[in-house]
Amino acid sequence: MLDACHAAVDYGYPWAGVIADFKFHGDPGWAAALAGLLRATPGAESALDAADRVLPVPLARARLRERGFNQAALLAQRLAAHKTDKHLLLRLRDTQAQSSLPRRERLRNLQGAFAVEPLRAADLAGQRIVLIDDVLTTGATLDAAAQALRAAGAAHITALVLARTPAR
């Protein structure tokens, strides 16, 4: 469902540790440097320039309470604050952490997990969207989010991610 996806780095040394510090160890101070890395990724700047909206992948409520911040939202704000909308794409339910699941279960885990804010869904008709997330493994999260955006009429969806795990 994505039209394009750009990843800044491979998910390996030293990036796996940096992202873990950013995401799991309460260190949102990494946001500026990581957003700069993401912006320097080939294709990222043109995708951000062409976007009507930049949407961070929303976290499950429990994970947001636990961390105190959404790492994708911090990146989105640093990349394009004037285009970022943290409340348009919704996470409908808490899901099991994707990192703990094999591929088949990752896909099933996120079915129906995302929706567009119903009173604003018409705002997406014909729009170019950039979805922001931290790590791409199977693509299940981005695909589930893109399905909700397409259903609302988004015309073009590009994902920007910090890191991509090696293809399996």
Chimera marker file (.cmm) of the C-alpha trace (Angstrom):
<marker_set name="trace">
<marker id="1" x="0.000" y="0.000" z="0.000" r="1" g="1" b="0" radius="0.5"/>
<marker id="2" x="3.023" y="2.324" z="0.199" r="1" g="1" b="0" radius="0.5"/>
<marker id="3" x="4.128" y="4.150" z="-2.918" r="1" g="1" b="0" radius="0.5"/>
<marker id="4" x="7.681" y="4.538" z="-1.611" r="1" g="1" b="0" radius="0.5"/>
<marker id="5" x="9.741" y="3.876" z="1.489" r="1" g="1" b="0" radius="0.5"/>
<marker id="6" x="13.078" y="5.430" z="2.407" r="1" g="1" b="0" radius="0.5"/>
<marker id="7" x="15.285" y="4.185" z="5.240" r="1" g="1" b="0" radius="0.5"/>
<marker id="8" x="18.222" y="6.166" z="6.590" r="1" g="1" b="0" radius="0.5"/>
<marker id="9" x="20.340" y="3.254" z="7.815" r="1" g="1" b="0" radius="0.5"/>
<marker id="10" x="20.445" y="-0.501" z="8.259" r="1" g="1" b="0" radius="0.5"/>
<marker id="11" x="19.331" y="-1.673" z="11.680" r="1" g="1" b="0" radius="0.5"/>
<marker id="12" x="22.697" y="-2.805" z="12.998" r="1" g="1" b="0" radius="0.5"/>
<marker id="13" x="25.679" y="-1.471" z="14.888" r="1" g="1" b="0" radius="0.5"/>
<marker id="14" x="25.772" y="1.313" z="16.010" r="1" g="1" b="0" radius="0.5"/>
<marker id="15" x="22.248" y="2.319" z="14.991" r="1" g="1" b="0" radius="0.5"/>
<marker id="16" x="20.375" y="-0.438" z="16.810" r="1" g="1" b="0" radius="0.5"/>
<marker id="17" x="21.807" y="0.800" z="20.113" r="1" g="1" b="0" radius="0.5"/>
<marker id="18" x="21.164" y="4.449" z="19.320" r="1" g="1" b="0" radius="0.5"/>
<marker id="19" x="17.547" y="3.728" z="18.375" r="1" g="1" b="0" radius="0.5"/>
<marker id="20" x="17.077" y="1.602" z="21.498" r="1" g="1" b="0" radius="0.5"/>
<marker id="21" x="18.343" y="4.495" z="23.651" r="1" g="1" b="0" radius="0.5"/>
<marker id="22" x="16.011" y="6.872" z="21.851" r="1" g="1" b="0" radius="0.5"/>
<marker id="23" x="12.991" y="4.582" z="21.992" r="1" g="1" b="0" radius="0.5"/>
<marker id="24" x="13.263" y="2.415" z="25.097" r="1" g="1" b="0" radius="0.5"/>
<marker id="25" x="15.553" y="4.219" z="27.503" r="1" g="1" b="0" radius="0.5"/>
<marker id="26" x="13.719" y="7.502" z="27.743" r="1" g="1" b="0" radius="0.5"/>
<marker id="27" x="16.212" y="9.521" z="25.754" r="1" g="1" b="0" radius="0.5"/>
<marker id="28" x="14.179" y="11.767" z="23.432" r="1" g="1" b="0" radius="0.5"/>
<marker id="29" x="17.246" y="14.003" z="23.141" r="1" g="1" b="0" radius="0.5"/>
<marker id="30" x="18.257" y="11.878" z="20.165" r="1" g="1" b="0" radius="0.5"/>
<marker id="31" x="15.321" y="13.275" z="18.139" r="1" g="1" b="0" radius="0.5"/>
<marker id="32" x="17.172" y="16.220" z="16.550" r="1" g="1" b="0" radius="0.5"/>
<marker id="33" x="20.205" y="14.219" z="15.412" r="1" g="1" b="0" radius="0.5"/>
<marker id="34" x="18.123" y="11.302" z="14.151" r="1" g="1" b="0" radius="0.5"/>
<marker id="35" x="15.743" y="13.624" z="12.307" r="1" g="1" b="0" radius="0.5"/>
<marker id="36" x="18.787" y="15.193" z="10.637" r="1" g="1" b="0" radius="0.5"/>
<marker id="37" x="19.984" y="11.740" z="9.594" r="1" g="1" b="0" radius="0.5"/>
<marker id="38" x="16.534" y="10.933" z="8.244" r="1" g="1" b="0" radius="0.5"/>
<marker id="39" x="16.296" y="14.227" z="6.349" r="1" g="1" b="0" radius="0.5"/>
<marker id="40" x="19.662" y="13.484" z="4.663" r="1" g="1" b="0" radius="0.5"/>
<marker id="41" x="18.346" y="10.155" z="3.330" r="1" g="1" b="0" radius="0.5"/>
<marker id="42" x="18.074" y="10.168" z="-0.482" r="1" g="1" b="0" radius="0.5"/>
<marker id="43" x="14.450" y="10.881" z="-1.394" r="1" g="1" b="0" radius="0.5"/>
<marker id="44" x="13.439" y="12.158" z="2.039" r="1" g="1" b="0" radius="0.5"/>
<marker id="45" x="13.689" y="15.887" z="1.376" r="1" g="1" b="0" radius="0.5"/>
<marker id="46" x="11.668" y="15.701" z="-1.839" r="1" g="1" b="0" radius="0.5"/>
<marker id="47" x="9.024" y="13.516" z="-0.156" r="1" g="1" b="0" radius="0.5"/>
<marker id="48" x="8.703" y="15.999" z="2.712" r="1" g="1" b="0" radius="0.5"/>
<marker id="49" x="8.507" y="18.949" z="0.307" r="1" g="1" b="0" radius="0.5"/>
<marker id="50" x="5.766" y="17.252" z="-1.753" r="1" g="1" b="0" radius="0.5"/>
<marker id="51" x="3.767" y="16.086" z="1.275" r="1" g="1" b="0" radius="0.5"/>
<marker id="52" x="0.508" y="17.700" z="2.261" r="1" g="1" b="0" radius="0.5"/>
<marker id="53" x="0.759" y="16.056" z="5.685" r="1" g="1" b="0" radius="0.5"/>
<marker id="54" x="3.391" y="14.284" z="7.755" r="1" g="1" b="0" radius="0.5"/>
<marker id="55" x="1.923" y="11.658" z="10.069" r="1" g="1" b="0" radius="0.5"/>
<marker id="56" x="3.788" y="9.774" z="12.767" r="1" g="1" b="0" radius="0.5"/>
<marker id="57" x="2.752" y="6.185" z="13.326" r="1" g="1" b="0" radius="0.5"/>
<marker id="58" x="0.792" y="6.344" z="16.594" r="1" g="1" b="0" radius="0.5"/>
<marker id="59" x="1.840" y="4.266" z="19.574" r="1" g="1" b="0" radius="0.5"/>
<marker id="60" x="-0.447" y="2.051" z="21.587" r="1" g="1" b="0" radius="0.5"/>
<marker id="61" x="-1.726" y="3.932" z="24.647" r="1" g="1" b="0" radius="0.5"/>
<marker id="62" x="0.062" y="1.644" z="27.092" r="1" g="1" b="0" radius="0.5"/>
<marker id="63" x="3.423" y="2.147" z="25.332" r="1" g="1" b="0" radius="0.5"/>
<marker id="64" x="2.894" y="5.894" z="25.160" r="1" g="1" b="0" radius="0.5"/>
<marker id="65" x="2.219" y="5.995" z="28.919" r="1" g="1" b="0" radius="0.5"/>
<marker id="66" x="5.248" y="3.800" z="29.576" r="1" g="1" b="0" radius="0.5"/>
<marker id="67" x="7.678" y="5.854" z="27.441" r="1" g="1" b="0" radius="0.5"/>
<marker id="68" x="6.151" y="9.273" z="27.927" r="1" g="1" b="0" radius="0.5"/>
<marker id="69" x="6.629" y="10.154" z="24.247" r="1" g="1" b="0" radius="0.5"/>
<marker id="70" x="6.089" y="8.799" z="20.754" r="1" g="1" b="0" radius="0.5"/>
<marker id="71" x="9.456" y="8.576" z="19.006" r="1" g="1" b="0" radius="0.5"/>
<marker id="72" x="7.845" y="8.831" z="15.548" r="1" g="1" b="0" radius="0.5"/>
<marker id="73" x="6.018" y="12.011" z="16.589" r="1" g="1" b="0" radius="0.5"/>
<marker id="74" x="9.262" y="13.581" z="17.828" r="1" g="1" b="0" radius="0.5"/>
<marker id="75" x="10.906" y="12.816" z="14.484" r="1" g="1" b="0" radius="0.5"/>
<marker id="76" x="7.939" y="14.143" z="12.507" r="1" g="1" b="0" radius="0.5"/>
<marker id="77" x="7.936" y="17.409" z="14.473" r="1" g="1" b="0" radius="0.5"/>
<marker id="78" x="11.654" y="17.880" z="13.770" r="1" g="1" b="0" radius="0.5"/>
<marker id="79" x="11.257" y="17.057" z="10.081" r="1" g="1" b="0" radius="0.5"/>
<marker id="80" x="8.203" y="19.155" z="9.214" r="1" g="1" b="0" radius="0.5"/>
<marker id="81" x="6.473" y="20.731" z="12.197" r="1" g="1" b="0" radius="0.5"/>
<marker id="82" x="4.099" y="22.796" z="10.042" r="1" g="1" b="0" radius="0.5"/>
<marker id="83" x="2.860" y="19.672" z="8.212" r="1" g="1" b="0" radius="0.5"/>
<marker id="84" x="2.815" y="17.251" z="11.143" r="1" g="1" b="0" radius="0.5"/>
<marker id="85" x="-0.545" y="16.089" z="12.464" r="1" g="1" b="0" radius="0.5"/>
<marker id="86" x="-0.274" y="13.778" z="15.482" r="1" g="1" b="0" radius="0.5"/>
<marker id="87" x="-4.031" y="13.297" z="15.821" r="1" g="1" b="0" radius="0.5"/>
<marker id="88" x="-5.206" y="12.376" z="12.320" r="1" g="1" b="0" radius="0.5"/>
<marker id="89" x="-4.014" y="8.756" z="12.259" r="1" g="1" b="0" radius="0.5"/>
<marker id="90" x="-5.302" y="6.862" z="15.284" r="1" g="1" b="0" radius="0.5"/>
<marker id="91" x="-4.261" y="3.643" z="16.964" r="1" g="1" b="0" radius="0.5"/>
<marker id="92" x="-7.580" y="1.977" z="17.763" r="1" g="1" b="0" radius="0.5"/>
<marker id="93" x="-6.307" y="-0.645" z="20.147" r="1" g="1" b="0" radius="0.5"/>
<marker id="94" x="-3.249" y="-1.682" z="22.041" r="1" g="1" b="0" radius="0.5"/>
<marker id="95" x="-1.401" y="-4.457" z="20.270" r="1" g="1" b="0" radius="0.5"/>
<marker id="96" x="1.347" y="-6.789" z="21.321" r="1" g="1" b="0" radius="0.5"/>
<marker id="97" x="4.823" y="-5.349" z="20.637" r="1" g="1" b="0" radius="0.5"/>
<marker id="98" x="5.748" y="-6.214" z="17.054" r="1" g="1" b="0" radius="0.5"/>
<marker id="99" x="9.369" y="-6.876" z="18.026" r="1" g="1" b="0" radius="0.5"/>
<marker id="100" x="8.288" y="-9.956" z="19.980" r="1" g="1" b="0" radius="0.5"/>
<marker id="101" x="6.362" y="-11.588" z="17.123" r="1" g="1" b="0" radius="0.5"/>
<marker id="102" x="7.285" y="-13.644" z="14.049" r="1" g="1" b="0" radius="0.5"/>
<marker id="103" x="6.320" y="-12.263" z="10.622" r="1" g="1" b="0" radius="0.5"/>
<marker id="104" x="2.958" y="-14.021" z="10.223" r="1" g="1" b="0" radius="0.5"/>
<marker id="105" x="1.786" y="-12.916" z="13.658" r="1" g="1" b="0" radius="0.5"/>
<marker id="106" x="3.006" y="-9.339" z="13.053" r="1" g="1" b="0" radius="0.5"/>
<marker id="107" x="0.677" y="-9.075" z="10.079" r="1" g="1" b="0" radius="0.5"/>
<marker id="108" x="-2.283" y="-10.461" z="12.028" r="1" g="1" b="0" radius="0.5"/>
<marker id="109" x="-1.501" y="-8.398" z="15.137" r="1" g="1" b="0" radius="0.5"/>
<marker id="110" x="-2.075" y="-5.082" z="13.355" r="1" g="1" b="0" radius="0.5"/>
<marker id="111" x="-5.152" y="-5.872" z="11.286" r="1" g="1" b="0" radius="0.5"/>
<marker id="112" x="-7.638" y="-3.089" z="11.983" r="1" g="1" b="0" radius="0.5"/>
<marker id="113" x="-5.321" y="-1.412" z="14.489" r="1" g="1" b="0" radius="0.5"/>
<marker id="114" x="-5.313" y="1.971" z="12.724" r="1" g="1" b="0" radius="0.5"/>
<marker id="115" x="-7.979" y="4.377" z="11.518" r="1" g="1" b="0" radius="0.5"/>
<marker id="116" x="-8.249" y="7.956" z="10.399" r="1" g="1" b="0" radius="0.5"/>
<marker id="117" x="-9.990" y="10.375" z="12.784" r="1" g="1" b="0" radius="0.5"/>
<marker id="118" x="-13.582" y="9.989" z="11.461" r="1" g="1" b="0" radius="0.5"/>
<marker id="119" x="-14.512" y="13.678" z="11.545" r="1" g="1" b="0" radius="0.5"/>
<marker id="120" x="-11.421" y="14.542" z="9.513" r="1" g="1" b="0" radius="0.5"/>
<marker id="121" x="-11.223" y="11.622" z="7.084" r="1" g="1" b="0" radius="0.5"/>
<marker id="122" x="-12.455" y="13.721" z="4.150" r="1" g="1" b="0" radius="0.5"/>
<marker id="123" x="-9.419" y="15.984" z="4.649" r="1" g="1" b="0" radius="0.5"/>
<marker id="124" x="-7.201" y="13.219" z="3.261" r="1" g="1" b="0" radius="0.5"/>
<marker id="125" x="-8.873" y="12.921" z="-0.146" r="1" g="1" b="0" radius="0.5"/>
<marker id="126" x="-6.215" y="13.276" z="-2.832" r="1" g="1" b="0" radius="0.5"/>
<marker id="127" x="-3.448" y="14.168" z="-0.384" r="1" g="1" b="0" radius="0.5"/>
<marker id="128" x="0.206" y="13.181" z="-0.390" r="1" g="1" b="0" radius="0.5"/>
<marker id="129" x="1.189" y="11.693" z="2.962" r="1" g="1" b="0" radius="0.5"/>
<marker id="130" x="4.553" y="10.980" z="4.541" r="1" g="1" b="0" radius="0.5"/>
<marker id="131" x="4.361" y="8.360" z="7.303" r="1" g="1" b="0" radius="0.5"/>
<marker id="132" x="7.151" y="8.458" z="9.888" r="1" g="1" b="0" radius="0.5"/>
<marker id="133" x="8.323" y="5.469" z="11.924" r="1" g="1" b="0" radius="0.5"/>
<marker id="134" x="11.548" y="4.376" z="13.558" r="1" g="1" b="0" radius="0.5"/>
<marker id="135" x="12.220" y="0.812" z="12.385" r="1" g="1" b="0" radius="0.5"/>
<marker id="136" x="10.931" y="-1.186" z="9.416" r="1" g="1" b="0" radius="0.5"/>
<marker id="137" x="11.120" y="-4.937" z="9.850" r="1" g="1" b="0" radius="0.5"/>
<marker id="138" x="8.320" y="-6.733" z="7.989" r="1" g="1" b="0" radius="0.5"/>
<marker id="139" x="6.440" y="-3.611" z="6.970" r="1" g="1" b="0" radius="0.5"/>
<marker id="140" x="3.311" y="-4.757" z="8.815" r="1" g="1" b="0" radius="0.5"/>
<marker id="141" x="2.915" y="-1.563" z="10.841" r="1" g="1" b="0" radius="0.5"/>
<marker id="142" x="3.370" y="0.764" z="7.881" r="1" g="1" b="0" radius="0.5"/>
<marker id="143" x="1.119" y="-1.373" z="5.698" r="1" g="1" b="0" radius="0.5"/>
<marker id="144" x="-1.679" y="-1.360" z="8.282" r="1" g="1" b="0" radius="0.5"/>
<marker id="145" x="-1.395" y="2.413" z="8.683" r="1" g="1" b="0" radius="0.5"/>
<marker id="146" x="-1.313" y="2.907" z="4.905" r="1" g="1" b="0" radius="0.5"/>
<marker id="147" x="-4.474" y="0.824" z="4.494" r="1" g="1" b="0" radius="0.5"/>
<marker id="148" x="-6.357" y="3.175" z="6.809" r="1" g="1" b="0" radius="0.5"/>
<marker id="149" x="-5.011" y="6.215" z="4.953" r="1" g="1" b="0" radius="0.5"/>
<marker id="150" x="-5.912" y="4.764" z="1.541" r="1" g="1" b="0" radius="0.5"/>
<marker id="151" x="-9.429" y="3.977" z="2.747" r="1" g="1" b="0" radius="0.5"/>
<marker id="152" x="-9.784" y="7.674" z="3.591" r="1" g="1" b="0" radius="0.5"/>
<marker id="153" x="-8.649" y="8.676" z="0.108" r="1" g="1" b="0" radius="0.5"/>
<marker id="154" x="-4.932" y="9.431" z="0.426" r="1" g="1" b="0" radius="0.5"/>
<marker id="155" x="-3.487" y="9.594" z="-3.086" r="1" g="1" b="0" radius="0.5"/>
<marker id="156" x="0.202" y="8.940" z="-2.373" r="1" g="1" b="0" radius="0.5"/>
<marker id="157" x="1.924" y="7.522" z="0.706" r="1" g="1" b="0" radius="0.5"/>
<marker id="158" x="5.668" y="7.577" z="1.313" r="1" g="1" b="0" radius="0.5"/>
<marker id="159" x="7.207" y="6.125" z="4.453" r="1" g="1" b="0" radius="0.5"/>
<marker id="160" x="10.367" y="7.507" z="6.039" r="1" g="1" b="0" radius="0.5"/>
<marker id="161" x="12.018" y="5.270" z="8.604" r="1" g="1" b="0" radius="0.5"/>
<marker id="162" x="15.240" y="5.570" z="10.548" r="1" g="1" b="0" radius="0.5"/>
<marker id="163" x="16.320" y="1.975" z="10.065" r="1" g="1" b="0" radius="0.5"/>
<marker id="164" x="15.441" y="-1.088" z="8.102" r="1" g="1" b="0" radius="0.5"/>
<marker id="165" x="16.247" y="-4.584" z="9.259" r="1" g="1" b="0" radius="0.5"/>
<marker id="166" x="17.988" y="-6.853" z="6.726" r="1" g="1" b="0" radius="0.5"/>
<marker id="167" x="15.600" y="-8.715" z="4.394" r="1" g="1" b="0" radius="0.5"/>
<marker id="168" x="14.924" y="-12.255" z="5.523" r="1" g="1" b="0" radius="0.5"/>
<link id1="1" id2="2" r="1" g="1" b="0" radius="0.2"/>
<link id1="2" id2="3" r="1" g="1" b="0" radius="0.2"/>
<link id1="3" id2="4" r="1" g="1" b="0" radius="0.2"/>
<link id1="4" id2="5" r="1" g="1" b="0" radius="0.2"/>
<link id1="5" id2="6" r="1" g="1" b="0" radius="0.2"/>
<link id1="6" id2="7" r="1" g="1" b="0" radius="0.2"/>
<link id1="7" id2="8" r="1" g="1" b="0" radius="0.2"/>
<link id1="8" id2="9" r="1" g="1" b="0" radius="0.2"/>
<link id1="9" id2="10" r="1" g="1" b="0" radius="0.2"/>
<link id1="10" id2="11" r="1" g="1" b="0" radius="0.2"/>
<link id1="11" id2="12" r="1" g="1" b="0" radius="0.2"/>
<link id1="12" id2="13" r="1" g="1" b="0" radius="0.2"/>
<link id1="13" id2="14" r="1" g="1" b="0" radius="0.2"/>
<link id1="14" id2="15" r="1" g="1" b="0" radius="0.2"/>
<link id1="15" id2="16" r="1" g="1" b="0" radius="0.2"/>
<link id1="16" id2="17" r="1" g="1" b="0" radius="0.2"/>
<link id1="17" id2="18" r="1" g="1" b="0" radius="0.2"/>
<link id1="18" id2="19" r="1" g="1" b="0" radius="0.2"/>
<link id1="19" id2="20" r="1" g="1" b="0" radius="0.2"/>
<link id1="20" id2="21" r="1" g="1" b="0" radius="0.2"/>
<link id1="21" id2="22" r="1" g="1" b="0" radius="0.2"/>
<link id1="22" id2="23" r="1" g="1" b="0" radius="0.2"/>
<link id1="23" id2="24" r="1" g="1" b="0" radius="0.2"/>
<link id1="24" id2="25" r="1" g="1" b="0" radius="0.2"/>
<link id1="25" id2="26" r="1" g="1" b="0" radius="0.2"/>
<link id1="26" id2="27" r="1" g="1" b="0" radius="0.2"/>
<link id1="27" id2="28" r="1" g="1" b="0" radius="0.2"/>
<link id1="28" id2="29" r="1" g="1" b="0" radius="0.2"/>
<link id1="29" id2="30" r="1" g="1" b="0" radius="0.2"/>
<link id1="30" id2="31" r="1" g="1" b="0" radius="0.2"/>
<link id1="31" id2="32" r="1" g="1" b="0" radius="0.2"/>
<link id1="32" id2="33" r="1" g="1" b="0" radius="0.2"/>
<link id1="33" id2="34" r="1" g="1" b="0" radius="0.2"/>
<link id1="34" id2="35" r="1" g="1" b="0" radius="0.2"/>
<link id1="35" id2="36" r="1" g="1" b="0" radius="0.2"/>
<link id1="36" id2="37" r="1" g="1" b="0" radius="0.2"/>
<link id1="37" id2="38" r="1" g="1" b="0" radius="0.2"/>
<link id1="38" id2="39" r="1" g="1" b="0" radius="0.2"/>
<link id1="39" id2="40" r="1" g="1" b="0" radius="0.2"/>
<link id1="40" id2="41" r="1" g="1" b="0" radius="0.2"/>
<link id1="41" id2="42" r="1" g="1" b="0" radius="0.2"/>
<link id1="42" id2="43" r="1" g="1" b="0" radius="0.2"/>
<link id1="43" id2="44" r="1" g="1" b="0" radius="0.2"/>
<link id1="44" id2="45" r="1" g="1" b="0" radius="0.2"/>
<link id1="45" id2="46" r="1" g="1" b="0" radius="0.2"/>
<link id1="46" id2="47" r="1" g="1" b="0" radius="0.2"/>
<link id1="47" id2="48" r="1" g="1" b="0" radius="0.2"/>
<link id1="48" id2="49" r="1" g="1" b="0" radius="0.2"/>
<link id1="49" id2="50" r="1" g="1" b="0" radius="0.2"/>
<link id1="50" id2="51" r="1" g="1" b="0" radius="0.2"/>
<link id1="51" id2="52" r="1" g="1" b="0" radius="0.2"/>
<link id1="52" id2="53" r="1" g="1" b="0" radius="0.2"/>
<link id1="53" id2="54" r="1" g="1" b="0" radius="0.2"/>
<link id1="54" id2="55" r="1" g="1" b="0" radius="0.2"/>
<link id1="55" id2="56" r="1" g="1" b="0" radius="0.2"/>
<link id1="56" id2="57" r="1" g="1" b="0" radius="0.2"/>
<link id1="57" id2="58" r="1" g="1" b="0" radius="0.2"/>
<link id1="58" id2="59" r="1" g="1" b="0" radius="0.2"/>
<link id1="59" id2="60" r="1" g="1" b="0" radius="0.2"/>
<link id1="60" id2="61" r="1" g="1" b="0" radius="0.2"/>
<link id1="61" id2="62" r="1" g="1" b="0" radius="0.2"/>
<link id1="62" id2="63" r="1" g="1" b="0" radius="0.2"/>
<link id1="63" id2="64" r="1" g="1" b="0" radius="0.2"/>
<link id1="64" id2="65" r="1" g="1" b="0" radius="0.2"/>
<link id1="65" id2="66" r="1" g="1" b="0" radius="0.2"/>
<link id1="66" id2="67" r="1" g="1" b="0" radius="0.2"/>
<link id1="67" id2="68" r="1" g="1" b="0" radius="0.2"/>
<link id1="68" id2="69" r="1" g="1" b="0" radius="0.2"/>
<link id1="69" id2="70" r="1" g="1" b="0" radius="0.2"/>
<link id1="70" id2="71" r="1" g="1" b="0" radius="0.2"/>
<link id1="71" id2="72" r="1" g="1" b="0" radius="0.2"/>
<link id1="72" id2="73" r="1" g="1" b="0" radius="0.2"/>
<link id1="73" id2="74" r="1" g="1" b="0" radius="0.2"/>
<link id1="74" id2="75" r="1" g="1" b="0" radius="0.2"/>
<link id1="75" id2="76" r="1" g="1" b="0" radius="0.2"/>
<link id1="76" id2="77" r="1" g="1" b="0" radius="0.2"/>
<link id1="77" id2="78" r="1" g="1" b="0" radius="0.2"/>
<link id1="78" id2="79" r="1" g="1" b="0" radius="0.2"/>
<link id1="79" id2="80" r="1" g="1" b="0" radius="0.2"/>
<link id1="80" id2="81" r="1" g="1" b="0" radius="0.2"/>
<link id1="81" id2="82" r="1" g="1" b="0" radius="0.2"/>
<link id1="82" id2="83" r="1" g="1" b="0" radius="0.2"/>
<link id1="83" id2="84" r="1" g="1" b="0" radius="0.2"/>
<link id1="84" id2="85" r="1" g="1" b="0" radius="0.2"/>
<link id1="85" id2="86" r="1" g="1" b="0" radius="0.2"/>
<link id1="86" id2="87" r="1" g="1" b="0" radius="0.2"/>
<link id1="87" id2="88" r="1" g="1" b="0" radius="0.2"/>
<link id1="88" id2="89" r="1" g="1" b="0" radius="0.2"/>
<link id1="89" id2="90" r="1" g="1" b="0" radius="0.2"/>
<link id1="90" id2="91" r="1" g="1" b="0" radius="0.2"/>
<link id1="91" id2="92" r="1" g="1" b="0" radius="0.2"/>
<link id1="92" id2="93" r="1" g="1" b="0" radius="0.2"/>
<link id1="93" id2="94" r="1" g="1" b="0" radius="0.2"/>
<link id1="94" id2="95" r="1" g="1" b="0" radius="0.2"/>
<link id1="95" id2="96" r="1" g="1" b="0" radius="0.2"/>
<link id1="96" id2="97" r="1" g="1" b="0" radius="0.2"/>
<link id1="97" id2="98" r="1" g="1" b="0" radius="0.2"/>
<link id1="98" id2="99" r="1" g="1" b="0" radius="0.2"/>
<link id1="99" id2="100" r="1" g="1" b="0" radius="0.2"/>
<link id1="100" id2="101" r="1" g="1" b="0" radius="0.2"/>
<link id1="101" id2="102" r="1" g="1" b="0" radius="0.2"/>
<link id1="102" id2="103" r="1" g="1" b="0" radius="0.2"/>
<link id1="103" id2="104" r="1" g="1" b="0" radius="0.2"/>
<link id1="104" id2="105" r="1" g="1" b="0" radius="0.2"/>
<link id1="105" id2="106" r="1" g="1" b="0" radius="0.2"/>
<link id1="106" id2="107" r="1" g="1" b="0" radius="0.2"/>
<link id1="107" id2="108" r="1" g="1" b="0" radius="0.2"/>
<link id1="108" id2="109" r="1" g="1" b="0" radius="0.2"/>
<link id1="109" id2="110" r="1" g="1" b="0" radius="0.2"/>
<link id1="110" id2="111" r="1" g="1" b="0" radius="0.2"/>
<link id1="111" id2="112" r="1" g="1" b="0" radius="0.2"/>
<link id1="112" id2="113" r="1" g="1" b="0" radius="0.2"/>
<link id1="113" id2="114" r="1" g="1" b="0" radius="0.2"/>
<link id1="114" id2="115" r="1" g="1" b="0" radius="0.2"/>
<link id1="115" id2="116" r="1" g="1" b="0" radius="0.2"/>
<link id1="116" id2="117" r="1" g="1" b="0" radius="0.2"/>
<link id1="117" id2="118" r="1" g="1" b="0" radius="0.2"/>
<link id1="118" id2="119" r="1" g="1" b="0" radius="0.2"/>
<link id1="119" id2="120" r="1" g="1" b="0" radius="0.2"/>
<link id1="120" id2="121" r="1" g="1" b="0" radius="0.2"/>
<link id1="121" id2="122" r="1" g="1" b="0" radius="0.2"/>
<link id1="122" id2="123" r="1" g="1" b="0" radius="0.2"/>
<link id1="123" id2="124" r="1" g="1" b="0" radius="0.2"/>
<link id1="124" id2="125" r="1" g="1" b="0" radius="0.2"/>
<link id1="125" id2="126" r="1" g="1" b="0" radius="0.2"/>
<link id1="126" id2="127" r="1" g="1" b="0" radius="0.2"/>
<link id1="127" id2="128" r="1" g="1" b="0" radius="0.2"/>
<link id1="128" id2="129" r="1" g="1" b="0" radius="0.2"/>
<link id1="129" id2="130" r="1" g="1" b="0" radius="0.2"/>
<link id1="130" id2="131" r="1" g="1" b="0" radius="0.2"/>
<link id1="131" id2="132" r="1" g="1" b="0" radius="0.2"/>
<link id1="132" id2="133" r="1" g="1" b="0" radius="0.2"/>
<link id1="133" id2="134" r="1" g="1" b="0" radius="0.2"/>
<link id1="134" id2="135" r="1" g="1" b="0" radius="0.2"/>
<link id1="135" id2="136" r="1" g="1" b="0" radius="0.2"/>
<link id1="136" id2="137" r="1" g="1" b="0" radius="0.2"/>
<link id1="137" id2="138" r="1" g="1" b="0" radius="0.2"/>
<link id1="138" id2="139" r="1" g="1" b="0" radius="0.2"/>
<link id1="139" id2="140" r="1" g="1" b="0" radius="0.2"/>
<link id1="140" id2="141" r="1" g="1" b="0" radius="0.2"/>
<link id1="141" id2="142" r="1" g="1" b="0" radius="0.2"/>
<link id1="142" id2="143" r="1" g="1" b="0" radius="0.2"/>
<link id1="143" id2="144" r="1" g="1" b="0" radius="0.2"/>
<link id1="144" id2="145" r="1" g="1" b="0" radius="0.2"/>
<link id1="145" id2="146" r="1" g="1" b="0" radius="0.2"/>
<link id1="146" id2="147" r="1" g="1" b="0" radius="0.2"/>
<link id1="147" id2="148" r="1" g="1" b="0" radius="0.2"/>
<link id1="148" id2="149" r="1" g="1" b="0" radius="0.2"/>
<link id1="149" id2="150" r="1" g="1" b="0" radius="0.2"/>
<link id1="150" id2="151" r="1" g="1" b="0" radius="0.2"/>
<link id1="151" id2="152" r="1" g="1" b="0" radius="0.2"/>
<link id1="152" id2="153" r="1" g="1" b="0" radius="0.2"/>
<link id1="153" id2="154" r="1" g="1" b="0" radius="0.2"/>
<link id1="154" id2="155" r="1" g="1" b="0" radius="0.2"/>
<link id1="155" id2="156" r="1" g="1" b="0" radius="0.2"/>
<link id1="156" id2="157" r="1" g="1" b="0" radius="0.2"/>
<link id1="157" id2="158" r="1" g="1" b="0" radius="0.2"/>
<link id1="158" id2="159" r="1" g="1" b="0" radius="0.2"/>
<link id1="159" id2="160" r="1" g="1" b="0" radius="0.2"/>
<link id1="160" id2="161" r="1" g="1" b="0" radius="0.2"/>
<link id1="161" id2="162" r="1" g="1" b="0" radius="0.2"/>
<link id1="162" id2="163" r="1" g="1" b="0" radius="0.2"/>
<link id1="163" id2="164" r="1" g="1" b="0" radius="0.2"/>
<link id1="164" id2="165" r="1" g="1" b="0" radius="0.2"/>
<link id1="165" id2="166" r="1" g="1" b="0" radius="0.2"/>
<link id1="166" id2="167" r="1" g="1" b="0" radius="0.2"/>
<link id1="167" id2="168" r="1" g="1" b="0" radius="0.2"/>
</marker_set>
